Amino acid sequence: MKKTNITIVLIIVILVFANLVSKQYFFRLDLTEDKQYTLSDATENIMASLENPITVKAYFSENLPPDIAKTKNNFEEYLIEYARHSDDNLIYTFINPNENEALEREAMEAGINPVMINVREKDQMKQQKAFLGAVLQLEDRKEVIPFVQPGAPLEYLLSSSIKKISVTDKPEVGLLQGYGQATIGELAQVKTALDVLYDFKSVTLNDSVPAPEEIRTLALVRPTDTVSDGTLKQLDAFLENGGNLFIALNRVNGNLNNTFGNAIGTGVEKWLNEKGLTIGSNFVIDAQCANISVQQRQGFFNFTTNVAFPYAPIISKFADHPSTKGLDAVVMQFASSLKFTAKDSLTTFTPLAFSSDNSGVLPAPQYFNIQKEWTNNDFNAPNQVVAGVLEQTHSNGNRSRIFVVSDGDFPVSDGQRTLQADNINLMVNAIDWLSDDTGLIDLRTKGVRYRPLDKLEEGTKTTLKYANFLLPIILVIVYGIVRMQMNKNKRSKRLEENYE
């Protein structure tokens, strides 16, 4: 009895000791393909730099469908990791707003509104109110994640939100104005994404006004007027001082109302050509393209149809680069080809985005035949470069980078429609990479990837269906026969022994 008591006490002591040690030397294995639950160095640095505690109130409903409930589980897994790396400076709680009206009101007042989701119950579909959001607070500063989209890049959401409320002085990014460029308002979606980590503001350069010293990255988007030589010289000085530049430039222009497109010039294309980068006065056409709406008349009736428009290529082929990592598809319209000819060993060019294998170029000017029946012969110049980065080493030893996209309109919104997400991601990623300040660029597109199973042939599906049904039965029968034979052998052996 005494020995048993000692054993029990020893077991309890070992468990307590193991529990205490596990808090200090906790580790987890991340077996996901892209290390989904392993925090990046950027996130660890953000958490290590926290001086005051951050509280996270996660408002998530319970009893959600499995695919949505997984979002809550993933969010909680990340919070566990963040808390571990925060030196007790991150405290989180989960609240189910569906429990009562007071909690529901609390969530909505905090800026988290419910969404309606379809739930199957007793073989019937019904709609359920669900909350999937969080509020982060540091002293008097607050950041709201109103809706956590299933499959969203959770680490980026959390890290950027923490960075936003923990850093008071954001680096500045300038948007050049003065030559008919896109305004801050026309780049509203880009501004929303950049404002998380940067102060994105308008800047004007001219002969006597240089770029502000505190700005490291400038953006020149869709100029329509001729850019003066004085401004271009200021850009040269900015680059020579180690600054970086993002350029989205139209070399051609198309008008769908009169179905005509022509070449245009602003002086920027000549300035780039002097550095070895030529933007062709041509239209990139691609069989992988977006649709446009066309008005047609039949008899007394007018109707609208969607027609594939090869002048609006869907770019889905990207180089392995931080600025394009995770991008799936960028929709362009009236893009042109980029070609680089090295002027010296101090200037290099890296192509980053390409048209598809079924693409080509047409010279400007060009009439657009909306009803044209395109064939493979039209797409005889595959993999045209439509974006890349020009890097220079200057005489003073400074290095500068110019990120060029041959479509000035791809990030510009008319305010009436939401742009393709990757159109925004391309520009934001490029500026993030050029600025090289946050280290969060790799996280922006780190989400849960949708990997559907390959579609099966009907014969294969039938075979698998019957295999799933019959195989367990066959295995049970085989197992029964084997057991029966084994028992029979045992009985025979016993009879032989008894006989002897």
LOLOGU-521708 format. One line per 8 residues: number of its first residue (from 1); for each residue z, y, x of N, C-alpha, C. Coordinates in steps of 0.1 Angstrom, whole numbers. Each point is the difference from the previous one (the first is absolute). Layout:
REM LOLOGU-521708
NUM = Z/Y/X/Z/Y/X/Z/Y/X | ...
REM end
This chain:
REM LOLOGU-521708
1 = 0/-12/8/0/12/-8/0/13/9 | 9/-1/10/1/11/9/-14/3/7 | -6/-11/4/-13/1/7/-11/6/-9 | 1/-4/-13/-10/6/-10/2/15/-1 | 13/4/-1/3/14/-1/-5/8/12 | 2/-5/11/-5/6/13/-15/2/-1 | -7/-11/-4/-15/1/-1/-4/11/-10 | 6/1/-11/-3/10/-10/2/14/5
9 = 11/2/7/3/13/6/-11/3/11 | -4/-9/8/-10/2/10/-13/4/-6 | -4/-7/-11/-13/3/-7/0/14/-5 | 12/4/-6/1/14/-6/-1/10/12 | 7/-2/11/-1/9/11/-14/1/6 | -7/-11/1/-14/0/5/-9/8/-10 | 2/-2/-13/-9/7/-9/3/15/0 | 13/4/1/3/14/1/-6/6/13
17 = 1/-7/11/-5/5/13/-15/1/-1 | -7/-10/-6/-14/0/-1/-5/12/-9 | 8/3/-10/-4/11/-9/1/13/7 | 11/2/8/2/12/8/-11/2/10 | -3/-11/7/-10/1/11/-14/2/-6 | -3/-5/-12/-13/2/-6/-3/14/-4 | 11/8/-3/-2/14/-3/-5/8/13 | 5/-5/11/-4/7/13/-13/-5/5
25 = -3/-13/-2/-11/-6/7/-10/-6/-11 | -2/8/-11/-8/-5/-11/-15/0/4 | -7/-10/-3/-14/0/2/-7/-8/-11 | -13/4/-2/-8/-7/-10/-14/-3/6 | -6/-10/-5/-13/-4/5/-11/5/-10 | -10/8/5/-10/5/-8/-13/-8/3 | -3/-9/-10/-12/-9/2/-12/5/-7 | 0/12/-5/-12/5/-7/-11/3/10
33 = -12/0/-4/-12/2/9/0/13/7 | 3/11/-7/0/13/7/14/6/2 | 10/-10/1/14/5/3/4/10/-11 | -1/-4/-13/2/9/-11/14/5/0 | 10/-8/4/14/4/-1/6/3/14 | -8/2/10/5/5/13/-3/15/1 | 11/7/2/-1/15/0/-7/4/13 | -9/10/-1/-7/6/11/9/8/9
41 = -4/2/12/7/9/10/2/13/-6 | -10/6/-7/1/13/-6/12/1/-10 | 1/-11/-9/11/0/-10/13/-2/7 | 1/-8/10/13/-2/7/4/13/7 | -9/8/5/3/12/7/5/10/-11 | -6/0/-12/4/9/-10/14/-3/-4 | 3/-13/-2/14/-4/-5/10/3/11 | -4/-2/13/10/2/11/3/15/1
49 = -9/8/-4/2/15/2/8/6/-11 | 3/-7/-11/8/6/-11/14/4/5 | 3/12/-4/14/4/4/9/0/-12 | -6/1/-12/8/0/-12/-5/-11/-10 | 9/-6/-8/-4/-11/-9/-9/4/-11 | -9/-9/-2/-10/1/-11/4/-10/-11 | 0/4/-12/3/-9/-11/-13/-2/-8 | -2/-13/-4/-12/-4/-7/5/-6/-13
57 = -5/6/-11/3/-6/-13/-14/-6/-5 | 0/-13/-1/-12/-7/-4/1/-4/-15 | -9/6/-8/0/-2/-14/-11/-11/-3 | 5/-12/-2/-10/-11/-2/5/-8/-12 | -9/-3/-10/4/-8/-11/1/-14/4 | 8/-8/-9/2/-14/2/-10/-8/-9 | 0/-13/3/-8/-9/-8/-15/4/-2 | -6/3/12/-14/4/0/-9/-12/3
65 = -12/1/-3/-10/-11/3/1/-3/15 | -2/-12/4/1/-4/15/-8/9/9 | -12/4/-3/-8/8/9/6/14/2 | 6/5/-11/7/13/2/14/-1/5 | 7/-10/-4/13/-2/6/0/-2/15 | -11/-5/5/-2/-1/15/1/14/7 | -5/10/-7/1/13/5/14/5/3 | 9/-3/-10/14/3/1/6/-8/12
73 = -3/-13/1/5/-8/10/-4/5/14 | -13/4/1/-5/5/13/7/13/3 | 2/9/-10/6/13/2/15/-2/5 | 7/-10/-6/13/-3/5/1/-5/14 | -10/-9/3/-1/-6/13/-1/12/11 | -9/9/-3/-2/11/9/13/9/1 | 7/2/-11/12/8/1/11/-7/9 | 0/-13/-1/10/-8/8/-3/3/15
81 = -13/-1/3/-4/2/14/3/15/5 | -3/9/-9/2/14/3/15/3/2 | 9/-6/-8/14/2/1/5/-6/14 | -6/-11/4/4/-6/12/-3/8/12 | -11/8/0/-4/8/11/5/15/-1 | 8/3/-10/4/14/-2/14/3/5 | 7/-10/6/14/3/5/8/5/-12 | -1/-7/-11/8/3/-12/-4/14/-6
89 = -12/5/3/-4/13/-6/-10/-2/-11 | -1/-12/-6/-8/-2/-12/8/-8/-10 | 3/5/-11/8/-7/-11/-9/-1/-12 | -1/-12/-6/-9/-1/-11/7/-8/-11 | -5/3/-13/5/-7/-12/-12/-2/-9 | 1/-11/-7/-11/-3/-10/6/2/-14 | -7/7/-8/4/3/-14/-11/-4/-10 | 5/-7/-10/-10/-5/-11/1/10/-11
97 = -10/9/-1/1/11/-11/-1/-6/-14 | -5/-13/-1/-1/-6/-14/13/-4/-6 | 11/1/8/13/-5/-5/5/9/-11 | -2/13/1/5/9/-11/-8/13/1 | 2/8/-10/-8/13/-1/5/10/10 | 12/-1/4/5/10/10/-7/-2/13 | -1/-13/5/-7/-3/12/-15/3/0 | -6/-2/-12/-14/3/-2/-2/15/1
105 = 9/8/-6/-1/14/1/2/5/14 | 9/-6/7/3/4/14/-12/-2/9 | -7/-12/-2/-12/-2/8/-11/10/-3 | -2/3/-13/-11/9/-4/3/14/5 | 13/4/-1/4/14/5/-2/0/16 | 1/-11/6/-1/0/15/-15/0/4 | -9/-1/-10/-15/0/3/-7/-13/0 | 7/-10/-6/-6/-14/0/-2/-3/-15
113 = -13/0/-3/-4/-3/-14/-4/-15/-2 | 3/-6/-11/-4/-14/-2/-15/-2/-2 | -4/-12/3/-14/-3/-2/0/-12/-10 | -10/-2/-8/-1/-11/-9/-8/-11/6 | 6/-12/0/-6/-12/6/-1/-11/-11 | -9/-9/2/-2/-11/-10/8/-12/5 | 8/-5/-10/9/-11/3/-3/-11/-10 | -1/-13/5/-2/-11/-9/13/-6/-4
121 = 2/-1/-13/13/-5/-5/-3/-9/-12 | 3/-13/1/-2/-10/-11/-15/0/-4 | -8/-1/10/-15/-1/-2/-6/12/-6 | 7/12/1/-5/12/-6/1/11/11 | -9/9/-1/0/11/9/6/12/-6 | 10/7/7/6/12/-5/1/9/11 | 2/13/-3/2/10/10/15/3/2 | 3/2/13/14/3/4/1/12/9
129 = 10/8/-3/2/12/8/6/-4/14 | -6/4/11/5/-4/13/2/12/9 | 10/0/8/3/10/10/-2/-6/14 | -8/7/8/-2/-5/14/-1/13/9 | 12/5/4/0/12/8/13/1/7 | 1/11/8/12/2/8/2/15/4 | 12/4/2/4/13/4/7/0/13 | -5/7/10/7/1/13/6/14/1
137 = 12/0/5/7/13/1/7/1/14 | -2/12/6/7/3/13/6/14/-2 | 13/0/-1/7/13/-3/-6/6/-13 | -6/12/1/-5/7/-12/-15/-2/-1 | -6/-9/9/-14/-2/-1/-3/-14/-7 | -10/0/-8/-3/-12/-8/-15/-3/0 | -3/-12/0/-14/-5/0/-1/-11/-11 | -9/1/-9/-2/-10/-10/-12/-8/2
145 = 1/-13/-1/-11/-10/-1/-1/-4/-15 | -8/7/-8/0/-2/-14/-4/-13/-5 | -9/-6/8/-6/-14/-4/-4/-7/12 | 6/-12/1/-4/-9/12/-11/-9/-5 | -12/3/3/-11/-8/-4/0/-14/7 | -1/-11/-8/-1/-13/6/-11/-1/10 | 4/-5/12/-10/0/11/0/12/9 | 8/11/-4/0/12/8/6/-2/14
153 = -4/9/9/6/-1/14/15/5/-1 | 9/-9/-2/14/3/-2/6/7/12 | -3/-5/12/6/6/12/-4/14/2 | -13/3/-3/-5/14/1/7/8/-11 | 2/-5/-12/6/8/-10/14/4/4 | 8/-10/5/14/3/3/1/8/13 | -8/-3/10/2/7/13/-5/14/-2 | -11/3/-7/-5/13/-1/10/9/-9
161 = 6/-7/-10/9/7/-9/13/4/8 | 5/-9/9/11/3/8/-3/11/10 | -12/-1/6/-4/10/10/-1/13/-7 | -5/0/-12/-2/13/-7/13/8/-3 | 10/-8/-3/13/7/-3/9/2/12 | -3/-7/11/9/0/12/-6/10/10 | -13/4/-1/-5/9/10/-3/14/-7 | 5/10/5/-1/13/-6/-13/8/6
169 = -3/-2/12/-11/7/6/-12/-10/2 | -10/2/-9/-11/-9/0/-11/6/9 | -7/-9/8/-12/5/7/-10/6/-9 | -8/10/5/-10/6/-9/-14/-5/3 | -7/-1/-11/-15/-4/1/-7/11/-7 | -11/6/6/-7/11/-5/-13/-4/-6 | -3/6/-12/-13/-2/-7/-8/12/2 | -11/0/8/-8/11/3/-7/6/-13
177 = 1/13/-1/-6/7/-11/-9/12/5 | -9/5/-9/-8/11/4/-15/-2/-1 | -5/-13/-1/-14/-2/1/-4/-10/-12 | 6/3/-11/-3/-8/-12/5/-14/0 | 11/-3/9/5/-13/1/8/-4/-13 | 3/-13/-1/9/-4/-11/13/6/2 | 6/4/-12/13/7/0/11/-10/-1 | 13/5/1/11/-9/-2/0/-6/-13
185 = -4/8/-10/0/-5/-14/-10/-11/-2 | -11/0/7/-10/-10/-1/4/-13/7 | 9/1/9/6/-11/8/14/-3/-5 | 2/1/-13/14/-1/-5/5/-14/3 | -8/-11/-2/5/-13/3/4/-2/15 | -9/6/8/3/-1/15/13/8/3 | 2/11/-6/12/8/2/12/-7/-4 | -1/-7/-12/12/-7/-5/4/-11/10
193 = -10/-7/6/4/-10/10/5/6/13 | -7/11/5/4/5/12/14/8/0 | 3/5/-12/12/8/-1/13/-8/2 | -2/-13/-1/12/-9/2/5/3/14 | -9/1/10/4/1/14/-4/12/7 | -9/8/-6/-6/12/7/1/12/-10 | -2/12/7/-2/12/-8/-15/3/1 | -7/-3/-11/-15/1/-1/-3/14/-6
201 = -6/9/9/-2/13/-5/-13/6/5 | -5/10/-7/-13/6/3/2/9/13 | -11/0/8/0/7/13/-14/6/1 | -1/13/5/-12/7/3/-2/3/14 | -12/-4/6/-3/3/14/-12/10/0 | 0/9/9/-12/8/3/0/5/14 | -9/9/3/-2/4/14/13/4/7 | 9/7/-7/12/5/6/13/-7/-5
209 = -1/-9/-9/12/-8/-5/-1/-14/4 | 8/-5/10/0/-14/4/8/-8/-9 | 0/-13/2/8/-10/-8/15/3/3 | 8/-1/-10/15/2/3/5/-10/10 | 9/4/9/4/-9/11/8/-12/-5 | 7/1/-12/8/-11/-5/-9/-11/-7 | -13/3/-2/-8/-10/-6/-7/-9/10 | 2/-13/-2/-6/-9/10/-13/-6/-6
217 = -2/0/-13/-12/-6/-6/-6/10/-10 | -13/1/0/-7/9/-9/-10/-9/-8 | -3/3/-12/-10/-7/-9/-10/10/-4 | -13/-4/2/-11/8/-5/-8/-9/-10 | 1/3/-13/-5/-8/-10/-11/7/-8 | -12/-5/0/-11/4/-8/-3/15/1 | -3/6/12/-4/14/0/-14/1/-6 | -3/11/-7/-13/2/-6/-7/12/5
225 = 7/9/7/-6/11/7/0/-2/15 | -8/8/7/-2/-1/14/13/4/7 | 6/-9/8/12/3/8/-4/8/12 | 7/11/2/-3/10/11/2/-6/13 | -7/5/10/1/-4/14/14/3/5 | 6/11/-5/14/3/4/10/-10/-4 | -2/-5/-12/9/-10/-6/-1/-13/8 | -13/-4/3/-2/-12/8/6/1/14
233 = -1/12/6/7/1/13/15/-1/-1 | 5/5/-11/15/-2/-2/3/-15/-2 | -9/-7/-6/3/-15/-2/-1/-6/14 | -9/4/9/-1/-5/13/13/3/8 | 5/12/-2/13/3/7/11/-8/-5 | 0/-2/-13/11/-8/-7/-1/-15/6 | -12/-5/1/-1/-14/5/4/0/15 | -4/10/8/3/0/14/15/1/2
241 = 8/5/-9/14/1/1/7/-13/-5 | -8/-10/-3/6/-13/-4/0/-2/-15 | -6/9/-8/0/-1/-15/-10/-11/-4 | 1/-4/-13/-8/-10/-6/-7/5/-12 | -11/-5/-4/-8/5/-11/-5/-11/-9 | 1/2/-13/-6/-9/-10/-12/8/-6 | -12/-6/0/-11/6/-6/-7/-9/-10 | -1/5/-13/-8/-7/-10/-12/9/-3
249 = -12/-4/4/-11/10/0/-12/-6/-8 | -6/8/-8/-13/-3/-7/-11/4/8 | -9/-9/4/-12/4/7/-12/0/-10 | 2/-6/-11/-10/0/-11/7/3/-13 | -8/5/-10/6/3/-13/-9/-6/-10 | 6/-5/-11/-8/-6/-11/4/6/-13 | -10/2/-9/2/6/-13/-5/-10/-10 | 9/-6/-8/-5/-10/-10/-6/6/-12
257 = 2/13/-2/-7/7/-12/-15/1/2 | -4/3/13/-14/1/2/-5/-11/9 | 9/-10/3/-3/-12/7/-7/3/13 | 6/9/8/-6/4/12/11/2/11 | -3/-4/12/10/2/11/-7/5/12 | 7/9/7/-6/6/12/11/1/11 | -5/3/12/9/2/12/6/14/-1 | 13/1/5/6/12/1/7/2/14
265 = 3/12/4/6/2/12/11/11/0 | 10/-2/7/11/10/1/3/5/14 | -7/-6/10/3/3/14/10/-10/6 | 8/-6/-8/9/-10/5/-7/-12/6 | -12/-4/-7/-7/-11/5/-6/2/14 | -4/13/3/-5/4/13/11/-1/10 | 12/5/-4/11/0/9/4/-14/4 | 0/-9/-10/3/-14/3/-11/-7/9
273 = -13/4/-3/-11/-5/8/2/3/15 | 5/12/3/2/4/13/10/-9/7 | 9/-6/-8/10/-9/5/-5/-15/1 | -13/-2/-5/-6/-13/1/0/-7/-13 | 5/5/-11/0/-6/-13/-10/6/-10 | -10/-8/-4/-10/5/-9/2/-5/-14 | 1/9/-10/0/-4/-14/-14/2/-5 | -6/-11/-4/-14/0/-4/-2/7/-13
281 = -12/7/-1/-4/6/-12/-6/-10/-9 | 7/-10/-4/-5/-11/-8/10/-5/-10 | -4/-8/-9/9/-6/-10/2/-15/3 | 13/-4/1/3/-14/2/-1/-6/-14 | -8/-11/-2/-1/-7/-12/5/-14/2 | 6/-6/-11/7/-12/2/-1/-8/-14 | -3/-13/2/0/-9/-12/14/-1/-6 | 10/1/8/14/0/-4/3/15/-3
289 = -1/3/-13/1/14/-4/7/2/-13 | 3/13/-3/7/3/-12/-10/3/-11 | 4/0/-13/-8/3/-11/1/14/-4 | -11/6/-6/0/13/-6/-4/-1/-14 | 5/9/-8/-4/1/-15/-13/7/-1 | -9/-6/-8/-13/6/-2/-3/1/-15 | -5/12/-4/-3/2/-14/-14/-5/-2 | -2/-9/-11/-13/-5/-3/-3/2/-15
297 = -12/0/-3/-4/2/-14/-9/-11/-5 | 3/-5/-12/-8/-11/-6/-2/4/-14 | -12/3/-4/-3/5/-13/7/13/-3 | 9/0/-11/7/12/-3/14/0/6 | 3/-9/8/14/-2/5/1/3/15 | 11/7/4/3/1/14/12/-9/3 | 0/-6/11/11/-9/4/2/1/15 | 12/-3/5/3/0/14/2/-14/5
305 = -7/-2/12/1/-13/7/5/2/14 | 6/-10/6/4/0/13/-11/-6/9 | -4/7/10/-10/-5/9/5/0/14 | -3/-11/8/3/-1/14/-7/11/8 | 7/7/8/-5/11/7/2/-1/15 | -10/-6/7/1/-3/15/4/12/8 | -2/12/-5/4/12/8/15/2/0 | 7/-8/-7/15/1/-1/5/-13/6
313 = -1/-2/13/5/-13/6/15/-2/-1 | 3/-13/-3/14/-4/1/3/-6/14 | 8/7/7/2/-4/14/12/-9/1 | -2/-13/4/10/-10/1/1/-6/13 | -8/4/10/0/-6/13/7/11/10 | 11/-4/5/7/9/9/4/-6/13 | 1/8/11/4/-5/13/15/-2/-1 | 5/-8/10/14/-3/1/7/12/6
321 = 5/9/-8/6/13/6/11/4/-9 | 10/7/5/12/4/-8/-4/9/-12 | -10/8/1/-4/9/-11/-8/-7/-11 | -5/-12/3/-8/-8/-11/7/-13/-4 | 11/-3/7/7/-12/-3/4/-1/-15 | -3/-11/-6/4/-2/-14/-9/6/-11 | -10/8/5/-10/6/-10/-9/-11/-6 | -3/1/-12/-9/-10/-7/-13/6/-3
329 = 0/12/-6/-13/5/-5/1/15/-1 | -9/7/6/-1/15/-1/-14/3/-6 | 1/8/-11/-13/3/-7/-5/14/5 | -12/0/6/-6/12/5/-12/4/-9 | -5/12/2/-12/4/-7/-8/10/9 | -12/-4/2/-9/7/9/6/1/14 | 4/-11/6/4/-1/14/-12/-1/9 | 3/4/13/-11/-1/10/4/-9/11
337 = -9/-3/9/3/-9/11/5/8/12 | 9/-6/8/5/6/12/-5/-8/12 | -4/7/10/-5/-6/13/6/8/12 | 4/-7/10/6/6/11/-8/-2/13 | -2/10/7/-6/0/13/9/6/10 | 5/-8/10/10/5/9/-5/11/9 | 7/12/0/-4/11/8/6/-1/14 | 12/-6/1/7/-2/13/10/-11/-2
345 = 6/-4/11/10/-11/-1/14/5/-6 | 1/13/-3/13/5/-5/0/0/-15 | -12/-4/-7/-1/0/-14/-3/-14/-5 | 7/-5/-9/-3/-14/-6/0/1/-15 | -6/-10/-6/-1/0/-15/3/-14/-5 | 9/-2/-10/3/-13/-5/-4/0/-15 | -11/-8/-3/-4/-1/-15/12/-7/-7 | 2/5/-13/11/-6/-7/-4/-5/-14
353 = -10/6/-6/-4/-5/-14/-15/-1/0 | -4/-11/-7/-14/-4/0/-5/-3/-14 | -13/2/-2/-6/-5/-13/-2/-15/1 | -4/-6/-11/-1/-15/0/-12/-5/7 | -1/-14/0/-11/-6/6/-13/3/-7 | 1/4/-13/-12/3/-8/0/15/-3 | -3/7/11/-1/15/-1/-11/5/8 | -3/13/-1/-10/7/8/1/15/-1
361 = -10/7/5/0/15/0/-13/5/-6 | 1/11/-7/-12/7/-4/1/15/4 | -11/5/6/0/14/5/1/10/-11 | 6/11/3/0/12/-10/-12/9/4 | -6/6/-11/4/0/-14/-5/-13/-7 | 6/-2/-12/-2/-13/-7/2/3/-15 | -10/-6/-8/2/0/-14/6/-13/-4 | 10/0/-9/7/-12/-4/-6/-6/-13
369 = -5/-11/2/-6/-8/-11/11/-9/-6 | 6/5/-11/11/-7/-5/-4/-13/-6 | -12/-2/-4/-4/-12/-6/-7/-10/10 | 1/4/12/-7/-8/11/6/-15/0 | -9/-9/2/4/-14/2/1/-3/15 | 12/0/5/2/-1/14/-2/-15/5 | -5/-2/12/-2/-13/5/7/-1/14 | 0/-11/5/6/-2/14/-7/7/10
377 = -13/3/-2/-8/7/10/4/15/1 | 6/5/-10/5/14/0/12/1/9 | 8/-11/2/12/0/8/-2/-6/13 | -8/6/9/-4/-6/13/7/6/12 | 11/8/-2/7/5/11/15/-2/-2 | 5/-12/2/14/-3/-3/10/6/9 | 13/0/-6/12/5/8/-2/14/6 | -3/9/-8/-1/14/4/14/6/2
385 = 3/7/11/13/6/2/1/12/-8 | 11/1/-8/2/12/-8/13/7/3 | 8/-6/9/13/7/4/3/-5/14 | 7/8/8/4/-4/13/8/11/7 | 5/-3/12/9/10/7/-6/3/13 | -1/13/3/-6/5/13/12/4/8 | 2/-5/12/11/3/9/-5/7/12 | 7/11/4/-4/7/12/12/2/9
393 = -3/0/13/10/3/11/-5/14/6 | 9/10/-1/-4/13/4/3/2/15 | -6/11/5/2/3/15/15/3/3 | 8/4/-10/14/2/3/9/-13/-1 | -7/-11/-3/7/-13/-1/4/-3/-14 | -1/9/-10/4/-2/-14/-11/-9/-6 | 5/-9/-10/-9/-8/-8/0/5/-14 | -12/0/-6/-1/3/-14/-8/-10/-8
401 = 1/0/-13/-7/-10/-8/-6/7/-12 | -12/-3/-4/-7/5/-11/-4/-12/-9 | 6/-1/-12/-3/-10/-10/-11/5/-9 | -11/-6/0/-12/5/-8/-4/-10/-11 | -2/5/-12/-5/-8/-11/-12/7/-5 | -11/-7/-2/-13/7/-3/-2/2/-15 | 11/1/-7/-1/4/-14/12/10/-3 | -4/12/-3/10/10/-2/8/0/-13
409 = -5/-8/-9/5/0/-14/9/-12/-3 | 1/-10/9/7/-12/-3/15/2/-4 | 7/10/6/14/2/-4/2/11/-10 | -11/6/-5/1/12/-9/0/-4/-14 | 9/6/-8/1/-3/-14/-4/12/-8 | -7/-2/-12/-3/11/-8/11/3/-10 | 11/-7/1/11/2/-9/0/-7/-13 | -12/-7/-3/-1/-7/-13/0/-15/2
417 = 0/-5/12/1/-14/2/8/-3/12 | 6/-12/1/8/-5/11/-9/-7/10 | 0/4/12/-8/-6/10/4/-15/4 | -9/-7/5/3/-14/5/12/2/10 | 9/-9/-1/12/1/9/-3/0/15 | -10/-9/4/-3/0/14/-8/12/5 | -6/7/-9/-6/13/4/11/9/5 | 12/1/-7/11/8/4/6/-6/13
425 = 2/-14/0/6/-6/11/-8/2/13 | -13/1/0/-8/2/12/3/13/6 | 1/11/-8/2/13/6/15/1/4 | 9/-5/-8/14/1/3/3/-8/13 | -5/-12/0/2/-9/12/-5/7/13 | -12/6/-2/-7/6/12/9/12/5 | 5/8/-9/9/11/4/13/-5/6 | 5/-10/-6/13/-7/5/-3/-4/14
433 = -11/-7/2/-3/-5/14/-2/11/10 | -7/11/-4/-3/11/8/13/7/4 | 9/2/-10/12/7/2/10/-9/9 | -1/-13/-3/8/-10/8/15/4/1 | 6/4/-11/13/5/0/10/-10/-7 | -4/-7/-10/10/-8/-8/1/-14/3 | -11/-6/5/0/-14/3/-1/-9/-13 | -2/7/-12/0/-8/-12/-14/-3/-5
441 = -10/3/8/-14/-2/-5/-3/-15/-3 | 6/-9/8/-3/-14/-2/7/-5/-13 | 9/8/-6/7/-5/-12/-6/5/-13 | -9/10/1/-6/6/-12/-7/-11/-8 | -7/-9/7/-8/-10/-8/6/-14/2 | 13/-1/4/7/-13/1/6/-3/-13 | -8/-7/-8/5/-4/-13/-1/-15/-2 | 3/-5/-12/-2/-14/-3/-15/-2/-4
449 = -7/-7/8/-14/-2/-2/-3/-10/-11 | -10/3/-8/-5/-9/-10/-10/-9/6 | 4/-13/0/-9/-10/6/-3/-11/-11 | -9/3/-8/-3/-10/-11/-6/-13/6 | 3/-11/-7/-6/-13/5/-15/0/-3 | -7/-7/9/-14/-2/-2/-3/-7/-14 | -11/5/-6/-3/-5/-13/-5/-15/2 | 5/-9/-8/-4/-14/1/-11/-4/-10
457 = -8/-9/5/-11/-5/-9/7/-8/-11 | -7/-1/-12/5/-8/-11/3/-14/3 | -9/-7/8/3/-14/4/12/-1/8 | 2/9/10/12/0/8/13/2/-8 | -1/10/-10/12/2/-8/3/-12/-8 | -10/-7/-6/3/-12/-8/6/-11/9 | -5/-1/12/6/-10/10/14/3/3 | 3/12/3/14/4/3/9/-2/-12
465 = -5/3/-12/8/-1/-12/5/-14/-2 | -10/-10/1/4/-14/-2/8/-5/12 | -3/5/12/8/-4/11/14/4/-1 | 3/12/-5/13/5/-2/8/-9/-11 | -8/-4/-10/6/-8/-11/2/-14/4 | -10/-7/7/1/-14/2/7/-4/13 | -1/9/10/6/-3/13/15/-3/0 | 8/8/-7/14/-3/-1/3/-14/-7
473 = -8/-3/-10/2/-12/-7/-4/-12/9 | -11/1/7/-4/-11/9/11/-2/11 | 5/12/6/10/-2/10/13/-7/-5 | 4/4/-13/12/-7/-6/-3/-15/-1 | -12/-4/-5/-4/-14/-2/0/-7/13 | -6/6/11/0/-6/13/14/-2/5 | 8/10/-1/14/-1/4/7/-11/-7 | -2/-1/-13/6/-11/-8/-4/-14/5
481 = -13/-1/2/-5/-13/5/6/-4/14 | 0/11/9/6/-3/13/15/-4/-1 | 7/7/-9/15/-3/-1/1/-14/-6 | -8/-3/-10/1/-13/-6/-3/-11/10 | -10/2/8/-4/-10/10/12/-1/11 | 6/11/3/11/0/10/12/-8/-6 | 3/3/-13/11/-7/-6/-3/-15/-1 | -13/-3/-3/-4/-14/-1/2/-8/13
489 = -4/7/11/2/-6/13/15/-2/3 | 8/10/-4/14/-2/3/6/-12/-8 | -4/-1/-12/5/-12/-8/-4/-13/6 | -13/0/4/-5/-12/7/8/-4/12 | 3/10/8/7/-2/12/14/-5/-2 | 7/6/-11/13/-5/-3/0/-14/-5 | -10/-4/-8/-1/-14/-5/-2/-9/12 | -8/4/9/-2/-9/12/13/-2/8
497 = 8/12/1/12/-1/8/10/-9/-7 | 1/1/-14/9/-8/-7/-4/-15/0 | -13/-2/0/-5/-13/1/4/-7/13 | -1/8/11/5/-6/12/15/-2/1
REM end
